[in-house]
Amino acid sequence: MRQEDWFIFQEEICEHFNAIGAEAETNVSLTGVRTNHDVDVFVKTKFLGIDLKWIVEAKLWKRKVNKGHVLALRSISEDLGVDKAFIVSSSGFQSGAIEASKNTNVKLLTLDELKEETKGFIESEILKTYEARLDLLENRYWSHSKEIRIKYGLRHHLMDFQLKFTGQMLLGVARKALMAATDRNYPIILDTMHEEHQGEMQADNFQQLQNWFNLNFNHFESKLLAAEWEMHQNGEYNPNCILYTSDDVTPSKVMAKGMYMAEGNG
């Protein structure tokens, strides 16, 4: 193996973490409780206010990684107090290495597996932020009576067959999309049947789904803000501020589950 090949391999790992929004650098010396350690790639990131630190060993070898290397990395990760440690191997792992990594914070992966697994981790944390935003939207929407929601354009009248906009439908489709994305079940149908539909009717990947969430949540928030300001001006802003918790069964959650199952899931 040429030194240049290993360098490229290590840099590709580093670039992947930077591309998904983490802060990564190569050839870092870290101080542990007992001693200093040189690591191939050091990764720092933050999710939901929690700081995470990962270390990566890049093994561009012709032979499989053995148990000894896993035990050594376990010891290093414990001394440094990192959340996860990865060995990324181009040639795989011996059975003893795989066994030694079980029930530990050491992950044994190929480069392709690393990209897929860390992407999934990042996506799941992003989905949590969308779910929290959706909870806030739902609380605001249901705080207004049905009559008020109809009067101020937040839902359709039963005799309005054009279905210009109805908040419950958007909430339900968004909840269903969260369920599908959590299962990584693409493509995801996103048709709200609204005249005011925002974005594409289908998301084929996570990036497209993010775009749909951002467009539709921004649109919904704009409609809510405009409607609530008009209610205030007319002396009709009287929200019922009983808040749903994340564990409560809401109308949109029931709708979302029904839609998801109707599509042959669950």
PAKELUM-275281 format. One record per residue (C-alpha): x, y, z; residue number from 1. Coordinates in Angstrom, 2 decimals, m for minus. Example, Ala and Ser with C-alpha at 12.3 -4.5 7.8 and 13.67 -1.06 7.14 Angstrom:
% residues 2
+---------+---------+---------+-----+
!      px !      py !      pz ! seq !
+---------+---------+---------+-----+
!   12.30 !   m4.50 !    7.80 !   1 !
!   13.67 !   m1.06 !    7.14 !   2 !
+---------+---------+---------+-----+
This chain:
% residues 266
+---------+---------+---------+-----+
!      px !      py !      pz ! seq !
+---------+---------+---------+-----+
!    0.00 !    0.00 !    0.00 !   1 !
!    1.35 !    3.41 !   m0.94 !   2 !
!    1.36 !    6.12 !    1.72 !   3 !
!   m0.55 !    8.36 !   m0.69 !   4 !
!   m3.38 !    5.81 !   m0.94 !   5 !
!   m3.78 !    5.67 !    2.84 !   6 !
!   m3.76 !    9.47 !    3.00 !   7 !
!   m6.54 !    9.66 !    0.39 !   8 !
!   m8.54 !    7.01 !    2.30 !   9 !
!   m8.19 !    8.93 !    5.56 !  10 !
!   m9.09 !   12.24 !    3.93 !  11 !
!  m12.20 !   10.71 !    2.32 !  12 !
!  m13.40 !    9.64 !    5.77 !  13 !
!  m12.74 !   13.13 !    7.13 !  14 !
!  m14.49 !   14.82 !    4.19 !  15 !
!  m17.56 !   12.61 !    4.70 !  16 !
!  m18.01 !   13.79 !    8.28 !  17 !
!  m17.51 !   17.42 !    7.29 !  18 !
!  m20.05 !   16.98 !    4.48 !  19 !
!  m22.77 !   15.85 !    6.90 !  20 !
!  m22.25 !   18.86 !    9.14 !  21 !
!  m19.76 !   17.57 !   11.71 !  22 !
!  m16.33 !   19.07 !   12.42 !  23 !
!  m13.59 !   16.59 !   11.50 !  24 !
!   m9.81 !   16.75 !   11.20 !  25 !
!   m7.05 !   14.24 !   10.51 !  26 !
!   m3.88 !   13.26 !   12.38 !  27 !
!   m4.86 !   14.68 !   15.76 !  28 !
!   m3.08 !   14.18 !   19.09 !  29 !
!   m5.55 !   13.94 !   21.98 !  30 !
!   m4.89 !   13.93 !   25.72 !  31 !
!   m6.57 !   11.18 !   27.70 !  32 !
!   m6.75 !   10.43 !   31.40 !  33 !
!   m3.59 !    8.30 !   31.29 !  34 !
!   m1.67 !    9.40 !   28.20 !  35 !
!   m1.75 !   11.07 !   24.79 !  36 !
!   m3.10 !    9.30 !   21.70 !  37 !
!   m2.63 !    9.95 !   17.99 !  38 !
!   m5.85 !    9.34 !   16.06 !  39 !
!   m6.39 !    9.23 !   12.31 !  40 !
!   m9.65 !   11.20 !   12.31 !  41 !
!  m11.23 !   13.15 !   15.17 !  42 !
!  m14.89 !   14.14 !   14.83 !  43 !
!  m16.86 !   16.67 !   16.89 !  44 !
!  m20.52 !   17.42 !   16.46 !  45 !
!  m23.53 !   18.59 !   18.46 !  46 !
!  m27.09 !   17.26 !   18.43 !  47 !
!  m29.94 !   18.70 !   20.48 !  48 !
!  m27.44 !   20.55 !   22.67 !  49 !
!  m25.30 !   17.48 !   23.37 !  50 !
!  m21.61 !   17.52 !   22.39 !  51 !
!  m20.44 !   14.30 !   20.76 !  52 !
!  m16.86 !   13.19 !   20.11 !  53 !
!  m15.83 !   10.31 !   17.86 !  54 !
!  m12.48 !    8.87 !   16.81 !  55 !
!  m11.74 !    6.90 !   13.66 !  56 !
!   m8.91 !    4.56 !   12.69 !  57 !
!   m8.44 !    4.21 !    8.93 !  58 !
!   m7.20 !    0.76 !    7.90 !  59 !
!   m6.39 !    0.58 !    4.20 !  60 !
!   m4.94 !   m2.90 !    4.51 !  61 !
!   m4.86 !   m6.03 !    2.38 !  62 !
!   m5.56 !   m8.14 !    5.47 !  63 !
!   m8.54 !   m8.15 !    7.81 !  64 !
!   m8.44 !   m6.26 !   11.10 !  65 !
!   m7.90 !   m8.59 !   14.07 !  66 !
!   m9.14 !   m8.68 !   17.65 !  67 !
!   m6.05 !   m6.96 !   19.02 !  68 !
!   m6.74 !   m3.77 !   17.10 !  69 !
!  m10.30 !   m3.66 !   18.42 !  70 !
!   m9.19 !   m4.12 !   22.03 !  71 !
!   m6.55 !   m1.42 !   21.58 !  72 !
!   m9.11 !    1.05 !   20.22 !  73 !
!  m11.52 !    0.20 !   23.05 !  74 !
!   m8.80 !    1.12 !   25.54 !  75 !
!   m8.03 !    4.37 !   23.72 !  76 !
!  m11.71 !    5.35 !   23.52 !  77 !
!  m12.16 !    4.70 !   27.25 !  78 !
!   m9.08 !    6.78 !   28.09 !  79 !
!  m10.27 !    9.66 !   25.90 !  80 !
!  m13.92 !    9.38 !   26.98 !  81 !
!  m15.26 !    9.57 !   23.43 !  82 !
!  m18.82 !    8.60 !   22.53 !  83 !
!  m17.97 !    6.36 !   19.59 !  84 !
!  m14.89 !    4.83 !   18.02 !  85 !
!  m14.77 !    3.50 !   14.47 !  86 !
!  m12.37 !    1.23 !   12.66 !  87 !
!  m12.87 !    1.70 !    8.94 !  88 !
!  m11.31 !   m1.17 !    7.02 !  89 !
!  m10.94 !   m1.72 !    3.29 !  90 !
!  m10.59 !   m5.49 !    3.76 !  91 !
!  m13.05 !   m6.34 !    6.51 !  92 !
!  m12.63 !   m7.87 !    9.95 !  93 !
!  m11.73 !  m11.21 !   11.49 !  94 !
!  m14.44 !  m12.99 !   13.47 !  95 !
!  m12.57 !  m12.34 !   16.72 !  96 !
!  m12.56 !   m8.62 !   16.00 !  97 !
!  m16.29 !   m8.61 !   15.37 !  98 !
!  m16.91 !  m10.52 !   18.60 !  99 !
!  m14.70 !   m8.14 !   20.60 ! 100 !
!  m16.65 !   m5.12 !   19.36 ! 101 !
!  m20.05 !   m6.40 !   20.51 ! 102 !
!  m21.75 !   m4.38 !   23.26 ! 103 !
!  m19.06 !   m1.69 !   23.06 ! 104 !
!  m18.85 !    1.77 !   21.54 ! 105 !
!  m16.46 !    0.49 !   18.85 ! 106 !
!  m17.99 !    0.16 !   15.39 ! 107 !
!  m16.36 !   m1.96 !   12.67 ! 108 !
!  m17.30 !   m0.73 !    9.22 ! 109 !
!  m16.23 !   m0.45 !    5.62 ! 110 !
!  m16.14 !    3.05 !    4.17 ! 111 !
!  m19.50 !    2.56 !    2.45 ! 112 !
!  m21.02 !    1.22 !    5.67 ! 113 !
!  m19.63 !    4.17 !    7.62 ! 114 !
!  m21.23 !    6.62 !    5.22 ! 115 !
!  m24.59 !    4.86 !    5.43 ! 116 !
!  m24.61 !    4.40 !    9.22 ! 117 !
!  m23.51 !    7.92 !   10.12 ! 118 !
!  m25.88 !    9.40 !    7.56 ! 119 !
!  m28.69 !    7.49 !    9.24 ! 120 !
!  m27.62 !    8.77 !   12.66 ! 121 !
!  m27.54 !   12.36 !   11.45 ! 122 !
!  m30.90 !   11.98 !    9.73 ! 123 !
!  m32.59 !   10.56 !   12.82 ! 124 !
!  m31.45 !   13.55 !   14.89 ! 125 !
!  m32.67 !   16.00 !   12.24 ! 126 !
!  m36.03 !   14.21 !   12.15 ! 127 !
!  m36.37 !   14.78 !   15.90 ! 128 !
!  m36.10 !   18.53 !   15.33 ! 129 !
!  m38.79 !   18.38 !   12.64 ! 130 !
!  m41.01 !   16.37 !   14.98 ! 131 !
!  m40.59 !   19.00 !   17.70 ! 132 !
!  m41.47 !   21.73 !   15.21 ! 133 !
!  m44.50 !   19.75 !   14.09 ! 134 !
!  m45.64 !   19.39 !   17.72 ! 135 !
!  m45.56 !   23.18 !   18.09 ! 136 !
!  m47.54 !   23.67 !   14.88 ! 137 !
!  m50.13 !   21.14 !   15.95 ! 138 !
!  m50.62 !   22.77 !   19.34 ! 139 !
!  m51.14 !   26.17 !   17.74 ! 140 !
!  m53.53 !   24.79 !   15.13 ! 141 !
!  m55.81 !   22.87 !   17.50 ! 142 !
!  m55.84 !   25.72 !   20.04 ! 143 !
!  m58.39 !   27.48 !   17.80 ! 144 !
!  m61.98 !   26.31 !   17.45 ! 145 !
!  m63.22 !   24.70 !   14.25 ! 146 !
!  m65.33 !   27.75 !   13.43 ! 147 !
!  m62.36 !   30.08 !   13.86 ! 148 !
!  m60.07 !   27.85 !   11.79 ! 149 !
!  m62.61 !   27.88 !    8.95 ! 150 !
!  m63.23 !   31.63 !    9.20 ! 151 !
!  m59.54 !   32.50 !    9.02 ! 152 !
!  m58.51 !   30.07 !    6.29 ! 153 !
!  m56.74 !   27.45 !    8.37 ! 154 !
!  m59.06 !   24.66 !    7.24 ! 155 !
!  m61.66 !   24.11 !    4.54 ! 156 !
!  m65.42 !   24.22 !    5.01 ! 157 !
!  m67.12 !   20.85 !    4.52 ! 158 !
!  m68.85 !   22.21 !    1.41 ! 159 !
!  m65.59 !   23.56 !   m0.02 ! 160 !
!  m64.60 !   20.83 !   m2.46 ! 161 !
!  m61.62 !   22.77 !   m3.83 ! 162 !
!  m59.66 !   22.10 !   m0.62 ! 163 !
!  m57.53 !   25.23 !   m0.82 ! 164 !
!  m55.85 !   24.50 !    2.52 ! 165 !
!  m56.54 !   22.53 !    5.66 ! 166 !
!  m54.06 !   22.33 !    8.49 ! 167 !
!  m55.09 !   18.86 !    9.62 ! 168 !
!  m54.26 !   17.37 !    6.23 ! 169 !
!  m50.83 !   18.98 !    6.18 ! 170 !
!  m50.16 !   17.83 !    9.74 ! 171 !
!  m51.21 !   14.28 !    8.85 ! 172 !
!  m49.08 !   14.08 !    5.70 ! 173 !
!  m46.09 !   15.52 !    7.58 ! 174 !
!  m46.51 !   12.98 !   10.40 ! 175 !
!  m46.75 !   10.17 !    7.87 ! 176 !
!  m43.60 !   11.44 !    6.16 ! 177 !
!  m41.79 !   11.36 !    9.52 ! 178 !
!  m42.85 !    7.75 !   10.03 ! 179 !
!  m41.65 !    6.75 !    6.57 ! 180 !
!  m38.36 !    8.63 !    6.94 ! 181 !
!  m37.72 !    7.00 !   10.31 ! 182 !
!  m38.16 !    3.64 !    8.59 ! 183 !
!  m36.04 !    4.95 !    5.67 ! 184 !
!  m38.90 !    3.92 !    3.44 ! 185 !
!  m38.46 !    5.94 !    0.24 ! 186 !
!  m40.00 !    7.21 !   m1.97 ! 187 !
!  m42.42 !    9.10 !    0.30 ! 188 !
!  m45.72 !   10.38 !   m1.12 ! 189 !
!  m46.30 !   13.99 !   m0.04 ! 190 !
!  m49.53 !   14.95 !   m1.77 ! 191 !
!  m51.66 !   17.09 !    0.57 ! 192 !
!  m54.39 !   17.53 !   m2.09 ! 193 !
!  m54.25 !   21.29 !   m1.40 ! 194 !
!  m54.49 !   24.03 !   m3.97 ! 195 !
!  m51.73 !   25.66 !   m1.93 ! 196 !
!  m49.48 !   22.60 !   m2.06 ! 197 !
!  m45.82 !   23.52 !   m1.54 ! 198 !
!  m42.92 !   21.61 !   m3.10 ! 199 !
!  m42.86 !   18.25 !   m4.83 ! 200 !
!  m45.47 !   15.51 !   m4.51 ! 201 !
!  m42.84 !   12.89 !   m3.68 ! 202 !
!  m39.49 !   12.72 !   m1.89 ! 203 !
!  m37.02 !   10.18 !   m3.22 ! 204 !
!  m34.38 !   10.89 !   m0.58 ! 205 !
!  m33.77 !   12.68 !    2.70 ! 206 !
!  m32.60 !   15.92 !    1.10 ! 207 !
!  m35.81 !   16.21 !   m0.90 ! 208 !
!  m37.85 !   15.48 !    2.23 ! 209 !
!  m36.02 !   18.22 !    4.16 ! 210 !
!  m36.86 !   20.68 !    1.41 ! 211 !
!  m40.54 !   19.68 !    1.58 ! 212 !
!  m40.64 !   20.01 !    5.37 ! 213 !
!  m39.04 !   23.46 !    5.25 ! 214 !
!  m41.35 !   24.75 !    2.51 ! 215 !
!  m44.53 !   23.44 !    4.10 ! 216 !
!  m43.74 !   24.26 !    7.72 ! 217 !
!  m42.79 !   27.81 !    6.71 ! 218 !
!  m46.01 !   28.11 !    4.71 ! 219 !
!  m48.11 !   26.79 !    7.60 ! 220 !
!  m46.41 !   29.08 !   10.12 ! 221 !
!  m46.99 !   32.08 !    7.83 ! 222 !
!  m50.70 !   31.23 !    7.53 ! 223 !
!  m51.01 !   30.76 !   11.29 ! 224 !
!  m49.29 !   34.05 !   12.02 ! 225 !
!  m51.43 !   35.99 !    9.53 ! 226 !
!  m54.63 !   34.33 !   10.80 ! 227 !
!  m53.79 !   34.92 !   14.47 ! 228 !
!  m52.96 !   38.57 !   13.83 ! 229 !
!  m56.31 !   39.01 !   12.07 ! 230 !
!  m58.06 !   37.24 !   14.96 ! 231 !
!  m56.38 !   39.65 !   17.37 ! 232 !
!  m57.48 !   42.67 !   15.35 ! 233 !
!  m61.05 !   41.37 !   15.31 ! 234 !
!  m61.11 !   40.54 !   19.02 ! 235 !
!  m61.41 !   36.81 !   18.26 ! 236 !
!  m58.00 !   35.59 !   19.39 ! 237 !
!  m58.97 !   33.22 !   22.20 ! 238 !
!  m56.76 !   30.11 !   21.93 ! 239 !
!  m57.32 !   27.12 !   24.17 ! 240 !
!  m53.75 !   26.65 !   25.38 ! 241 !
!  m53.95 !   23.03 !   26.53 ! 242 !
!  m50.72 !   21.59 !   25.15 ! 243 !
!  m50.24 !   18.12 !   23.73 ! 244 !
!  m47.11 !   16.32 !   24.86 ! 245 !
!  m45.01 !   14.25 !   22.49 ! 246 !
!  m46.57 !   11.09 !   23.97 ! 247 !
!  m50.18 !   12.18 !   23.42 ! 248 !
!  m52.25 !   10.67 !   20.62 ! 249 !
!  m53.26 !   13.60 !   18.43 ! 250 !
!  m55.66 !   13.69 !   15.45 ! 251 !
!  m52.77 !   14.04 !   13.02 ! 252 !
!  m50.95 !   11.04 !   14.50 ! 253 !
!  m54.05 !    8.89 !   14.05 ! 254 !
!  m54.45 !   10.16 !   10.49 ! 255 !
!  m50.77 !    9.59 !    9.72 ! 256 !
!  m50.81 !    6.02 !   10.97 ! 257 !
!  m53.88 !    5.27 !    8.88 ! 258 !
!  m52.33 !    6.75 !    5.74 ! 259 !
!  m49.05 !    4.92 !    6.31 ! 260 !
!  m50.78 !    1.58 !    6.78 ! 261 !
!  m53.02 !    2.22 !    3.76 ! 262 !
!  m49.87 !    2.51 !    1.66 ! 263 !
!  m48.93 !   m1.02 !    2.69 ! 264 !
!  m46.63 !   m0.21 !    5.61 ! 265 !
!  m46.73 !   m1.02 !    9.29 ! 266 !
+---------+---------+---------+-----+
